[in-house]
Amino acid sequence: MKKGLIILLTLVVLMTGIAFANGKSESKAAAPAQPENNVLRLITWSGYAPDSLIKKFEEETGIKVEVTLSNNEEMISKLRATRGGGFDLAQPSQDRISSVVSQYHIYQPIDYSKVNTDQLDPSLLAAVKKNTLVDGKSYAVPHVYGTSGLVVNKAKAPDVKDYRDLLDPKYKGRVSYRLKRPTLIGMGYAFGYDPFALYSDKEGYQKFLNDIADKLIAAKPVVRNYWDNGDQLLESLRSEEIWAAMAWEQAGWKLHAENPDIDYVAPESGALAWVDTFAIPAKSENVEGAYKWINFILRPENAAVFTNSEKYGTASKDAVKYLDPEISENFKRGLPPEVLAKIHWYPTVPPGLEEMEGKVLDKIKAAK
């Protein structure tokens, strides 16, 4: 009897253990999955996240977008303060990424397998990958770009096709450009230099600057003025006081709508261009949401909403199919793929170079 009781108790213990184990297993299986992060904290420039696209994205994904408007300096400052936290996606310019990654580690490498790169202009993607490379990894996806080239009255100055043509004596008193670093860089390319390749050679860069300074000083009689006010420049071109200038595509296209003789011209030696990108902060709490937003914004029909509104180019290569007719024609005429392939995209400026450029620009301005 005692033996039978022991056997019975043993069976009860075993059955209880099995039931507990099964219950624990069922409890595990029944536990709900962790909810996906449904907030995307975006820090970006004004106009880069249109309300209509935010609403469309939220309806498609269920992710709420919280936008903080900023600029390059503020993005760096905010992300440095949190060591890459506080935001899930940022939009710095490509030349403000590699140096801050090296110094402060505020961004994480891009997983391009999660980016629909088939939507992107290949030359622009390659440039951004190259210019944001740190220790073998790239840190950005291109979004928006703008260029610096020529605005020309073709009826008055039909032979102006490159930056160096702004120094031609036959256009004496009819040209204008800014005394800023883009003029030095653009003239450098037009005269056969590769200024960006000289960034790592300060001695070579100084020789390049001195040569361009001599050319600009010799050509000072050709220049009507060194413009620093965009509205004044537009008025000078409208009145035909100025026939050719170094300026941005938006200025040229605005004047072209008023006078077909005036238009933006991409220089034969290559336009200069900036790119604003997508970069994911190091402590992003919604990385998957960030990639969803990137792919959503760069869908051609969505990218076109931005360009139709802001008039800036987009990295989405097929967005041109969805642009307003006038805007589409501007890009086809002024910035077709073959022009984009020749563009010189601004890389990060090494420490000390802007000081060197400033001294040269002061020298040019002071020269008689």
C-alpha positions, 0 to 999 in steps of 0.5 A, spaced: 500 500 500 505 504 501 509 502 495 502 504 491 501 510 494 508 512 492 507 510 485 501 514 485 504 521 487 510 520 482 505 520 477 501 526 479 508 530 480 510 527 473 503 529 470 503 536 473 510 537 470 508 536 463 501 540 464 506 546 466 511 545 461 505 545 456 502 551 459 508 555 459 509 553 451 502 555 449 503 561 453 509 563 449 506 561 443 500 565 444 504 571 446 503 577 441 509 580 437 512 586 439 508 592 435 512 595 430 515 602 431 509 607 428 513 613 429 518 616 424 522 622 427 525 626 421 529 632 421 530 635 415 530 642 410 523 646 409 519 643 403 523 636 403 517 633 407 510 636 403 504 635 407 501 631 402 506 626 402 506 625 409 499 624 409 500 619 404 505 615 407 502 615 414 496 612 410 500 606 407 504 604 412 501 606 419 507 610 421 506 617 424 511 622 421 514 627 426 518 633 422 523 637 425 525 643 420 533 644 420 539 645 417 546 642 416 549 646 422 543 644 427 543 637 425 550 636 426 549 640 433 543 636 435 545 629 433 552 630 437 549 632 443 545 625 443 551 621 440 546 620 434 539 619 438 533 623 438 531 622 430 530 616 426 532 619 419 536 626 417 537 629 411 544 632 411 548 635 405 553 630 402 559 634 404 557 634 411 557 627 413 564 623 412 567 628 417 562 628 422 562 620 422 569 620 423 569 625 428 563 624 432 560 617 429 553 620 429 550 616 423 550 609 421 552 605 415 547 605 409 544 598 408 543 599 400 540 592 400 534 595 403 534 601 398 530 601 392 536 603 388 533 602 381 529 608 382 535 612 383 540 616 378 546 611 377 551 617 377 548 621 383 548 614 387 555 613 385 557 620 387 554 620 394 557 613 395 564 615 394 563 622 397 560 619 404 565 613 404 568 612 411 572 606 412 569 602 406 562 604 408 558 609 405 553 613 409 547 616 405 542 616 399 541 621 395 535 625 395 535 633 392 540 636 388 542 643 385 547 646 380 551 652 379 552 653 372 551 659 367 545 663 365 546 666 358 542 671 353 544 666 347 541 672 343 547 676 345 552 671 348 551 665 343 559 663 344 558 662 352 558 655 353 563 654 359 566 658 365 572 661 362 568 664 356 566 669 362 573 672 361 572 673 354 574 680 352 569 681 347 563 680 352 567 686 356 562 689 361 557 684 360 558 678 365 557 677 372 559 672 377 560 672 385 567 672 388 565 666 392 569 659 392 564 656 387 567 661 382 574 658 383 572 651 383 568 652 376 574 656 373 579 651 375 575 645 371 574 650 365 582 651 365 583 643 366 584 643 373 581 637 378 580 642 384 577 636 388 582 631 386 587 637 389 583 637 396 589 632 399 594 636 396 595 643 399 601 645 396 598 643 389 591 647 391 595 653 393 598 653 386 591 652 382 588 658 386 594 662 385 593 661 377 586 662 377 587 668 381 591 671 376 586 669 370 581 673 374 585 679 375 587 679 368 580 679 366 577 684 371 575 689 365 570 684 362 566 684 369 560 688 370 560 686 377 561 681 382 554 680 384 551 678 391 544 679 390 540 674 386 534 679 385 539 684 382 542 679 378 535 677 375 534 684 374 540 685 370 539 679 366 532 682 364 534 689 362 540 686 358 545 690 362 548 683 363 549 678 358 552 672 361 553 670 369 555 664 373 548 662 377 543 657 379 538 653 374 532 656 378 534 663 376 535 661 368 529 657 368 525 663 371 528 668 366 527 663 360 519 663 362 520 671 361 524 671 355 526 664 351 533 667 349 535 667 356 536 660 359 541 656 364 547 652 360 550 647 364 558 648 362 562 644 358 567 642 363 561 640 368 556 644 372 558 644 380 552 641 384 550 640 391 546 634 394 542 633 400 541 626 402 538 621 407 542 619 413 540 614 418 542 617 425 547 612 429 541 611 435 535 611 430 529 607 434 526 606 427 531 604 422 526 600 418 521 606 418 527 610 415 528 605 409 520 605 408 520 613 408 526 613 403 523 608 398 517 612 398 519 619 397 524 616 391 518 613 388 517 617 381 510 620 382 512 622 389 519 625 388 515 629 382 510 632 388 517 635 391 520 638 385 513 641 382 513 645 388 520 646 390 523 646 383 529 642 385 532 636 382 531 629 385 535 623 385 529 619 382 531 618 375 523 617 373 520 623 376 521 627 370 515 623 367 510 626 373 513 633 372 508 639 370 510 640 363 514 646 364 518 644 369 519 637 366 522 641 359 526 645 364 530 639 366 530 635 359 533 641 356 538 643 362 540 637 366 539 631 362 542 624 364 548 626 359 549 633 363 548 629 370 554 624 368 559 630 368 557 634 374 562 635 379 559 634 386 561 637 392 565 633 397 567 634 404 572 640 404 578 639 408 580 643 414 584 650 412 582 650 404 576 655 405 581 660 409 586 659 403 580 660 398 578 666 402 585 670 402 585 669 394 578 672 393 580 678 397 586 678 393 582 678 387 577 683 389 582 688 392 586 688 385 586 694 380 
